[in-house]
Amino acid sequence: QKTVSDARRVVRADELGAEGTTGEGVTIAILDTGIDYTHPALGGDIGPGNKVTGGYDLVNDDPDPMDGDGHGTHVAGIAAAGDEGTAGQEITGVAPGAKLRAYKVLNDQGSGSFSTIIAGIERAIEDSVDIINMSLGGPGTPDGPLAQATDNASRAGVLPVVSAGNGGDYRTIGSPGVADRAITVGASNDSDQITSFSSRGPTDGAFAVKPNVVAPGARVRSTLPGGTFGQLSGTSMAAPVVAGAAALALGRNRDWGPQFLKGALMKSGVDIGEDIWTQGRGRIDAPSAVEARVVATPGILSFGLVESDGSTWTHVDTLKLRNRGEASRTYQLTVEPGPAPGVSVSLQAPSVTVGAKDSALVPVTAEVK
């Protein structure tokens, strides 16, 4: 009888591992309570040549990011525990071939300041990581300093993966989950049902669609300090599933930028029957993300919140189709019926062709009467 979560199996990362896709060559920064890098499943040491290649303790301002809480160690194991190609391990992360860097931005009680987290983001960028996992959050808006620092990480070439929060209701997405360029992750269970605690959108201020995707985050078994293992639940556990899947995709597609990578993960989403504010594009599927060649950015087009003044409101936004494949693609475009009464959405052209290694713009007009 299966009593623990197997997030790696649910998102089909195990199938990629069987064919040799493990995230090799990719580095994931864990911004959290630190990592117990002495854990055998996390390499047993810290420094070049190890699973945890380095990091920093920004709480105590020293070079030893040891975890005194356990949260960061659990998150790190979900993303990348184990060794590339090693079978039969008690714990295998989603991307066992990836490297980790530990940035202790939360204290041993699991709390910290936005300024310390921002300093951790900046340090991770300086250290040339590929992905930043932030299983943390607090109150904030998309134009706040932490969300802006998160967006800046994406502009600097790093994909920010952020937990949505455990508010369990609509309009409870925390910061930096509200950041526009982050991929924000809600929590599902092994049966592809949304968890009761997973935060739902829209975001405050921008009224944007979040989360972007969901991933397993219920009773996930992973590494804990002292060489032990245990189960934890939360969107904190779902985010590193996505960070690991991002490492698998990036390991196979080193020319992908952060927003293409985000788009590929969103495109892979499996509909689990929830509304868009709850599941975003759905539960990620790692092989689908790895094999993506044409993606739309943004992955979800949101026109924001309309102030009602009795007049007609019209807004034009643009989808960008990016083609990383070797062949040109032509798409027939349609708008599915079903907008609310008084709302219409139209496209400028019925089709679009995206050249190989090229992109194309698709203007989309929304009108509210």
GUTOR-405374 format. One record per residue (C-alpha): residue in three letters; y, x, z. Coordinates in steps of 0.1 Angstrom, whole numbers, plus 5000, padded with zeros to 4 digits. Each point is the difference from the previous one (the first is absolute). Example, Ala and Ser with C-alpha at 12.3 -4.5 7.8 and 13.67 -1.06 7.14 Angstrom:
REM residues 2
<r: ALA, y: 4955, x: 5123, z: 5078>
<r: SER, y: 5034, x: 5014, z: 4993>
REM end
This chain:
REM residues 369
<r: GLN, y: 5000, x: 5000, z: 5000>
<r: LYS, y: 5034, x: 5015, z: 4990>
<r: THR, y: 5023, x: 5000, z: 5029>
<r: VAL, y: 5027, x: 5024, z: 4989>
<r: SER, y: 5024, x: 5000, z: 4971>
<r: ASP, y: 4993, x: 5021, z: 4970>
<r: ALA, y: 5034, x: 5002, z: 4983>
<r: ARG, y: 4988, x: 5027, z: 4977>
<r: ARG, y: 4973, x: 4978, z: 4985>
<r: VAL, y: 5022, x: 4969, z: 4998>
<r: VAL, y: 5026, x: 5017, z: 4978>
<r: ARG, y: 4972, x: 5018, z: 4981>
<r: ALA, y: 5011, x: 5035, z: 5008>
<r: ASP, y: 4963, x: 5008, z: 5006>
<r: GLU, y: 4993, x: 4994, z: 4963>
<r: LEU, y: 5027, x: 5025, z: 4990>
<r: GLY, y: 4987, x: 5025, z: 5025>
<r: ALA, y: 4965, x: 4997, z: 4985>
<r: GLU, y: 5015, x: 5012, z: 4967>
<r: GLY, y: 5020, x: 5028, z: 5015>
<r: THR, y: 5034, x: 4984, z: 5005>
<r: THR, y: 5010, x: 5010, z: 5036>
<r: GLY, y: 5037, x: 5006, z: 5000>
<r: GLU, y: 4996, x: 5038, z: 4996>
<r: GLY, y: 5033, x: 5018, z: 4995>
<r: VAL, y: 5021, x: 4972, z: 5017>
<r: THR, y: 5017, x: 5003, z: 5033>
<r: ILE, y: 5007, x: 4970, z: 5023>
<r: ALA, y: 5026, x: 5002, z: 5027>
<r: ILE, y: 4992, x: 4980, z: 5031>
<r: LEU, y: 5032, x: 4991, z: 5019>
<r: ASP, y: 4987, x: 4987, z: 5033>
<r: THR, y: 4990, x: 5011, z: 5035>
<r: GLY, y: 4986, x: 5032, z: 4985>
<r: ILE, y: 4964, x: 5009, z: 4991>
<r: ASP, y: 4972, x: 5014, z: 5022>
<r: TYR, y: 4992, x: 5027, z: 4974>
<r: THR, y: 4972, x: 5014, z: 5022>
<r: HIS, y: 4979, x: 4969, z: 4991>
<r: PRO, y: 4970, x: 5012, z: 4979>
<r: ALA, y: 5005, x: 4971, z: 4975>
<r: LEU, y: 5036, x: 5012, z: 4995>
<r: GLY, y: 4991, x: 5037, z: 4994>
<r: GLY, y: 5000, x: 5014, z: 5036>
<r: ASP, y: 5032, x: 5020, z: 4997>
<r: ILE, y: 5035, x: 5001, z: 4985>
<r: GLY, y: 5015, x: 5023, z: 4974>
<r: PRO, y: 4995, x: 5011, z: 4964>
<r: GLY, y: 4965, x: 4995, z: 4988>
<r: ASN, y: 4993, x: 4972, z: 5025>
<r: LYS, y: 4999, x: 4962, z: 4995>
<r: VAL, y: 5032, x: 4998, z: 5020>
<r: THR, y: 5021, x: 5027, z: 4983>
<r: GLY, y: 5029, x: 4999, z: 5024>
<r: GLY, y: 5028, x: 4979, z: 5013>
<r: TYR, y: 5026, x: 4997, z: 5027>
<r: ASP, y: 5007, x: 4983, z: 5034>
<r: LEU, y: 5034, x: 4985, z: 4995>
<r: VAL, y: 4999, x: 4983, z: 5034>
<r: ASN, y: 4997, x: 5032, z: 5020>
<r: ASP, y: 5014, x: 5023, z: 4972>
<r: ASP, y: 4970, x: 5023, z: 4998>
<r: PRO, y: 4975, x: 5009, z: 4973>
<r: ASP, y: 4970, x: 4984, z: 5017>
<r: PRO, y: 4996, x: 4963, z: 4989>
<r: MET, y: 4971, x: 4992, z: 5024>
<r: ASP, y: 4994, x: 4963, z: 5006>
<r: GLY, y: 5001, x: 4989, z: 5036>
<r: ASP, y: 4997, x: 4963, z: 4992>
<r: GLY, y: 4972, x: 4995, z: 4974>
<r: HIS, y: 5018, x: 4978, z: 4975>
<r: GLY, y: 5009, x: 5028, z: 4975>
<r: THR, y: 4965, x: 5015, z: 5002>
<r: HIS, y: 4985, x: 4966, z: 4992>
<r: VAL, y: 5023, x: 4995, z: 4971>
<r: ALA, y: 4993, x: 5035, z: 4986>
<r: GLY, y: 4963, x: 4994, z: 5001>
<r: ILE, y: 5003, x: 4968, z: 4980>
<r: ALA, y: 5019, x: 5018, z: 4973>
<r: ALA, y: 4981, x: 5032, z: 4996>
<r: ALA, y: 4973, x: 5008, z: 5027>
<r: GLY, y: 4969, x: 5020, z: 4989>
<r: ASP, y: 4995, x: 5026, z: 4974>
<r: GLU, y: 5000, x: 4997, z: 4962>
<r: GLY, y: 4965, x: 4992, z: 4988>
<r: THR, y: 4984, x: 4999, z: 5034>
<r: ALA, y: 4975, x: 4972, z: 5005>
<r: GLY, y: 4987, x: 4984, z: 5032>
<r: GLN, y: 5031, x: 5006, z: 5021>
<r: GLU, y: 5007, x: 4976, z: 5029>
<r: ILE, y: 5035, x: 4995, z: 4986>
<r: THR, y: 5011, x: 5005, z: 4964>
<r: GLY, y: 5037, x: 4992, z: 4991>
<r: VAL, y: 5011, x: 4983, z: 4969>
<r: ALA, y: 5010, x: 5034, z: 4985>
<r: PRO, y: 4978, x: 5026, z: 5017>
<r: GLY, y: 5011, x: 5027, z: 4976>
<r: ALA, y: 5037, x: 4996, z: 5008>
<r: LYS, y: 5019, x: 5023, z: 5024>
<r: LEU, y: 5021, x: 4988, z: 5030>
<r: ARG, y: 5032, x: 5010, z: 5016>
<r: ALA, y: 5009, x: 4988, z: 5035>
<r: TYR, y: 5035, x: 4991, z: 5010>
<r: LYS, y: 5003, x: 4988, z: 5035>
<r: VAL, y: 5029, x: 4975, z: 4999>
<r: LEU, y: 4988, x: 4977, z: 5028>
<r: ASN, y: 4994, x: 5011, z: 5036>
<r: ASP, y: 4967, x: 4997, z: 5019>
<r: GLN, y: 5008, x: 4964, z: 5009>
<r: GLY, y: 5003, x: 4991, z: 4963>
<r: SER, y: 5038, x: 4996, z: 4999>
<r: GLY, y: 5028, x: 5019, z: 4984>
<r: SER, y: 5035, x: 4998, z: 4984>
<r: PHE, y: 5009, x: 4993, z: 4964>
<r: SER, y: 5019, x: 5033, z: 4999>
<r: THR, y: 4968, x: 5019, z: 5009>
<r: ILE, y: 4981, x: 4982, z: 4973>
<r: ILE, y: 5027, x: 5007, z: 4975>
<r: ALA, y: 4998, x: 5037, z: 5009>
<r: GLY, y: 4962, x: 4998, z: 4995>
<r: ILE, y: 5005, x: 4985, z: 4966>
<r: GLU, y: 5024, x: 5028, z: 4990>
<r: ARG, y: 4977, x: 5027, z: 5013>
<r: ALA, y: 4970, x: 4985, z: 4981>
<r: ILE, y: 5021, x: 5001, z: 4968>
<r: GLU, y: 5009, x: 5036, z: 5006>
<r: ASP, y: 4963, x: 5008, z: 5005>
<r: SER, y: 4992, x: 4986, z: 4965>
<r: VAL, y: 4976, x: 4973, z: 5011>
<r: ASP, y: 4989, x: 4974, z: 4975>
<r: ILE, y: 4997, x: 4969, z: 5022>
<r: ILE, y: 5015, x: 4990, z: 5033>
<r: ASN, y: 4982, x: 4975, z: 5022>
<r: MET, y: 5021, x: 4982, z: 5026>
<r: SER, y: 4979, x: 4977, z: 5021>
<r: LEU, y: 5031, x: 4991, z: 5021>
<r: GLY, y: 5030, x: 4978, z: 5000>
<r: GLY, y: 5028, x: 4982, z: 5018>
<r: PRO, y: 5029, x: 4977, z: 4992>
<r: GLY, y: 5020, x: 5008, z: 4969>
<r: THR, y: 5013, x: 4990, z: 4966>
<r: PRO, y: 4995, x: 5015, z: 4965>
<r: ASP, y: 5035, x: 5016, z: 5002>
<r: GLY, y: 4994, x: 5015, z: 5035>
<r: PRO, y: 4997, x: 5038, z: 5005>
<r: LEU, y: 4962, x: 5001, z: 5004>
<r: ALA, y: 4994, x: 4979, z: 4969>
<r: GLN, y: 5024, x: 5021, z: 4980>
<r: ALA, y: 4983, x: 5032, z: 5011>
<r: THR, y: 4967, x: 4985, z: 4989>
<r: ASP, y: 5014, x: 4991, z: 4966>
<r: ASN, y: 5014, x: 5036, z: 4997>
<r: ALA, y: 4965, x: 5013, z: 5005>
<r: SER, y: 4989, x: 4981, z: 4970>
<r: ARG, y: 5029, x: 5014, z: 4980>
<r: ALA, y: 4990, x: 5035, z: 5011>
<r: GLY, y: 4965, x: 4994, z: 4985>
<r: VAL, y: 4981, x: 4989, z: 5031>
<r: LEU, y: 4982, x: 4966, z: 5003>
<r: PRO, y: 5008, x: 4983, z: 5033>
<r: VAL, y: 4972, x: 4977, z: 5013>
<r: VAL, y: 5011, x: 4978, z: 5029>
<r: SER, y: 4983, x: 4975, z: 5022>
<r: ALA, y: 5015, x: 4965, z: 4998>
<r: GLY, y: 4999, x: 4993, z: 5037>
<r: ASN, y: 4980, x: 4978, z: 5024>
<r: GLY, y: 5024, x: 4971, z: 5004>
<r: GLY, y: 4976, x: 4975, z: 4985>
<r: ASP, y: 5026, x: 4977, z: 4986>
<r: TYR, y: 5024, x: 4997, z: 4971>
<r: ARG, y: 5032, x: 5022, z: 5000>
<r: THR, y: 4985, x: 5025, z: 5024>
<r: ILE, y: 4998, x: 5031, z: 4978>
<r: GLY, y: 5013, x: 5030, z: 5019>
<r: SER, y: 5019, x: 5031, z: 4989>
<r: PRO, y: 4991, x: 5023, z: 4981>
<r: GLY, y: 4977, x: 4973, z: 4985>
<r: VAL, y: 5031, x: 4982, z: 4987>
<r: ALA, y: 5008, x: 5031, z: 4978>
<r: ASP, y: 5002, x: 4991, z: 4964>
<r: ARG, y: 4981, x: 5030, z: 4986>
<r: ALA, y: 4973, x: 5001, z: 5027>
<r: ILE, y: 4966, x: 4984, z: 4994>
<r: THR, y: 4998, x: 4977, z: 5030>
<r: VAL, y: 4965, x: 4991, z: 5012>
<r: GLY, y: 4988, x: 4969, z: 5018>
<r: ALA, y: 4965, x: 4997, z: 5016>
<r: SER, y: 4969, x: 4981, z: 4988>
<r: ASN, y: 4965, x: 5000, z: 5014>
<r: ASP, y: 4967, x: 5010, z: 4984>
<r: SER, y: 4995, x: 4965, z: 4987>
<r: ASP, y: 5033, x: 5001, z: 4981>
<r: GLN, y: 5018, x: 4977, z: 5024>
<r: ILE, y: 5035, x: 5007, z: 5013>
<r: THR, y: 5001, x: 5009, z: 5037>
<r: SER, y: 5019, x: 4978, z: 5024>
<r: PHE, y: 5023, x: 5029, z: 5010>
<r: SER, y: 5010, x: 5013, z: 4966>
<r: SER, y: 5038, x: 4997, z: 4995>
<r: ARG, y: 5013, x: 4979, z: 4971>
<r: GLY, y: 5031, x: 5001, z: 4979>
<r: PRO, y: 5026, x: 4995, z: 4988>
<r: THR, y: 5022, x: 5028, z: 5013>
<r: ASP, y: 5031, x: 4993, z: 5019>
<r: GLY, y: 5032, x: 5005, z: 4980>
<r: ALA, y: 4986, x: 5006, z: 4966>
<r: PHE, y: 4974, x: 4972, z: 5001>
<r: ALA, y: 4977, x: 5023, z: 4981>
<r: VAL, y: 4962, x: 4995, z: 4996>
<r: LYS, y: 4981, x: 5020, z: 5026>
<r: PRO, y: 4973, x: 5010, z: 5007>
<r: ASN, y: 4992, x: 5015, z: 4966>
<r: VAL, y: 4962, x: 5001, z: 5005>
<r: VAL, y: 4975, x: 4995, z: 5028>
<r: ALA, y: 4970, x: 5021, z: 5010>
<r: PRO, y: 4973, x: 4999, z: 5027>
<r: GLY, y: 5015, x: 5004, z: 5035>
<r: ALA, y: 4977, x: 4980, z: 5023>
<r: ARG, y: 4977, x: 5019, z: 5024>
<r: VAL, y: 5001, x: 5032, z: 4979>
<r: ARG, y: 4979, x: 5028, z: 5014>
<r: SER, y: 5016, x: 5035, z: 4999>
<r: THR, y: 5006, x: 5032, z: 5018>
<r: LEU, y: 5014, x: 5002, z: 5035>
<r: PRO, y: 5011, x: 5030, z: 5022>
<r: GLY, y: 4973, x: 5021, z: 5016>
<r: GLY, y: 4976, x: 4998, z: 4971>
<r: THR, y: 4993, x: 4963, z: 5006>
<r: PHE, y: 5001, x: 4969, z: 4978>
<r: GLY, y: 5011, x: 4964, z: 5005>
<r: GLN, y: 5013, x: 4968, z: 4985>
<r: LEU, y: 5036, x: 4990, z: 4998>
<r: SER, y: 5017, x: 4971, z: 4982>
<r: GLY, y: 5035, x: 4996, z: 4985>
<r: THR, y: 5020, x: 5005, z: 4969>
<r: SER, y: 5001, x: 5036, z: 5013>
<r: MET, y: 4964, x: 5003, z: 4989>
<r: ALA, y: 5006, x: 4983, z: 4966>
<r: ALA, y: 5028, x: 5024, z: 4989>
<r: PRO, y: 4978, x: 5032, z: 5000>
<r: VAL, y: 4974, x: 4981, z: 4980>
<r: VAL, y: 5027, x: 4997, z: 4973>
<r: ALA, y: 5012, x: 5036, z: 5006>
<r: GLY, y: 4964, x: 5012, z: 4994>
<r: ALA, y: 4997, x: 4979, z: 4969>
<r: ALA, y: 5033, x: 5014, z: 4987>
<r: ALA, y: 4986, x: 5035, z: 5006>
<r: LEU, y: 4969, x: 4991, z: 4979>
<r: ALA, y: 5022, x: 4988, z: 4971>
<r: LEU, y: 5024, x: 5029, z: 5002>
<r: GLY, y: 4972, x: 5025, z: 5001>
<r: ARG, y: 4988, x: 4987, z: 4967>
<r: ASN, y: 5035, x: 4995, z: 4985>
<r: ARG, y: 5023, x: 5028, z: 5011>
<r: ASP, y: 5028, x: 4990, z: 4976>
<r: TRP, y: 5005, x: 4967, z: 5018>
<r: GLY, y: 5033, x: 4996, z: 5019>
<r: PRO, y: 5003, x: 4980, z: 5032>
<r: GLN, y: 5011, x: 4967, z: 4984>
<r: PHE, y: 4973, x: 5001, z: 4973>
<r: LEU, y: 4975, x: 5007, z: 5028>
<r: LYS, y: 5013, x: 4970, z: 5020>
<r: GLY, y: 4999, x: 4979, z: 4969>
<r: ALA, y: 4963, x: 5010, z: 4993>
<r: LEU, y: 4990, x: 4991, z: 5036>
<r: MET, y: 5018, x: 4966, z: 4997>
<r: LYS, y: 4984, x: 4994, z: 4966>
<r: SER, y: 4966, x: 5005, z: 5016>
<r: GLY, y: 5005, x: 4972, z: 5024>
<r: VAL, y: 4972, x: 4974, z: 5004>
<r: ASP, y: 5013, x: 4965, z: 5007>
<r: ILE, y: 4987, x: 4989, z: 5035>
<r: GLY, y: 5015, x: 4965, z: 4998>
<r: GLU, y: 5032, x: 5004, z: 5020>
<r: ASP, y: 5036, x: 4995, z: 4990>
<r: ILE, y: 5020, x: 5029, z: 4987>
<r: TRP, y: 5019, x: 5005, z: 5033>
<r: THR, y: 4966, x: 5006, z: 5017>
<r: GLN, y: 4980, x: 5020, z: 4976>
<r: GLY, y: 5025, x: 5014, z: 4974>
<r: ARG, y: 4979, x: 5009, z: 4970>
<r: GLY, y: 4968, x: 4997, z: 5020>
<r: ARG, y: 4974, x: 5024, z: 5015>
<r: ILE, y: 4999, x: 5034, z: 4983>
<r: ASP, y: 4971, x: 5011, z: 4979>
<r: ALA, y: 4998, x: 5038, z: 4998>
<r: PRO, y: 4982, x: 5004, z: 4967>
<r: SER, y: 5023, x: 4976, z: 4983>
<r: ALA, y: 5030, x: 5020, z: 5012>
<r: VAL, y: 4985, x: 5033, z: 4989>
<r: GLU, y: 4994, x: 4986, z: 4965>
<r: ALA, y: 5034, x: 4984, z: 4995>
<r: ARG, y: 5019, x: 5011, z: 4969>
<r: VAL, y: 5028, x: 4975, z: 4996>
<r: VAL, y: 5018, x: 4986, z: 5030>
<r: ALA, y: 5030, x: 4979, z: 5006>
<r: THR, y: 5028, x: 5012, z: 5024>
<r: PRO, y: 5009, x: 4983, z: 5022>
<r: GLY, y: 4965, x: 4986, z: 5005>
<r: ILE, y: 5016, x: 4968, z: 5012>
<r: LEU, y: 5033, x: 4988, z: 4986>
<r: SER, y: 5022, x: 4984, z: 5027>
<r: PHE, y: 5033, x: 4984, z: 4992>
<r: GLY, y: 5011, x: 4998, z: 5036>
<r: LEU, y: 5016, x: 4972, z: 5019>
<r: VAL, y: 5024, x: 4976, z: 4982>
<r: GLU, y: 5030, x: 4987, z: 5019>
<r: SER, y: 5001, x: 4962, z: 4993>
<r: ASP, y: 5035, x: 4990, z: 4988>
<r: GLY, y: 4990, x: 4971, z: 4977>
<r: SER, y: 5005, x: 5020, z: 4968>
<r: THR, y: 4974, x: 5015, z: 4976>
<r: TRP, y: 4989, x: 5035, z: 5009>
<r: THR, y: 4987, x: 5023, z: 4974>
<r: HIS, y: 4987, x: 5035, z: 5005>
<r: VAL, y: 4984, x: 5026, z: 4976>
<r: ASP, y: 4977, x: 5026, z: 5014>
<r: THR, y: 4978, x: 5025, z: 4982>
<r: LEU, y: 4963, x: 5010, z: 5002>
<r: LYS, y: 4992, x: 5035, z: 4988>
<r: LEU, y: 4966, x: 5004, z: 4984>
<r: ARG, y: 4988, x: 5036, z: 5002>
<r: ASN, y: 4971, x: 5013, z: 4979>
<r: ARG, y: 4983, x: 5032, z: 5011>
<r: GLY, y: 4971, x: 4995, z: 4975>
<r: GLU, y: 4993, x: 5017, z: 4967>
<r: ALA, y: 5004, x: 4968, z: 4979>
<r: SER, y: 5027, x: 4975, z: 4993>
<r: ARG, y: 4996, x: 4966, z: 5016>
<r: THR, y: 5014, x: 4966, z: 4989>
<r: TYR, y: 5002, x: 4971, z: 5025>
<r: GLN, y: 5006, x: 4963, z: 4994>
<r: LEU, y: 5024, x: 4988, z: 5027>
<r: THR, y: 4999, x: 4966, z: 5017>
<r: VAL, y: 5015, x: 4984, z: 5031>
<r: GLU, y: 4975, x: 4980, z: 5021>
<r: PRO, y: 5011, x: 4965, z: 5008>
<r: GLY, y: 5007, x: 4991, z: 5036>
<r: PRO, y: 5035, x: 5010, z: 5011>
<r: ALA, y: 5016, x: 4977, z: 5025>
<r: PRO, y: 5020, x: 4970, z: 4986>
<r: GLY, y: 5033, x: 5012, z: 4986>
<r: VAL, y: 4988, x: 5035, z: 4994>
<r: SER, y: 4992, x: 5014, z: 4965>
<r: VAL, y: 4988, x: 5035, z: 4990>
<r: SER, y: 5002, x: 5012, z: 4964>
<r: LEU, y: 4993, x: 5031, z: 4980>
<r: GLN, y: 5022, x: 5016, z: 4973>
<r: ALA, y: 4970, x: 5007, z: 4977>
<r: PRO, y: 4965, x: 4986, z: 4996>
<r: SER, y: 4984, x: 5034, z: 4998>
<r: VAL, y: 5006, x: 5037, z: 5007>
<r: THR, y: 4985, x: 5032, z: 4988>
<r: VAL, y: 4998, x: 5031, z: 5022>
<r: GLY, y: 4994, x: 5033, z: 4983>
<r: ALA, y: 4977, x: 5026, z: 5013>
<r: LYS, y: 5016, x: 5020, z: 5028>
<r: ASP, y: 5030, x: 4978, z: 4997>
<r: SER, y: 5016, x: 4970, z: 5016>
<r: ALA, y: 5016, x: 4966, z: 4990>
<r: LEU, y: 5024, x: 4977, z: 5017>
<r: VAL, y: 4993, x: 4962, z: 5004>
<r: PRO, y: 5031, x: 4980, z: 5010>
<r: VAL, y: 4992, x: 4969, z: 5021>
<r: THR, y: 5025, x: 4972, z: 5006>
<r: ALA, y: 4999, x: 4977, z: 5029>
<r: GLU, y: 5021, x: 4968, z: 5001>
<r: VAL, y: 5005, x: 4978, z: 5030>
<r: LYS, y: 5017, x: 4966, z: 4996>
REM end
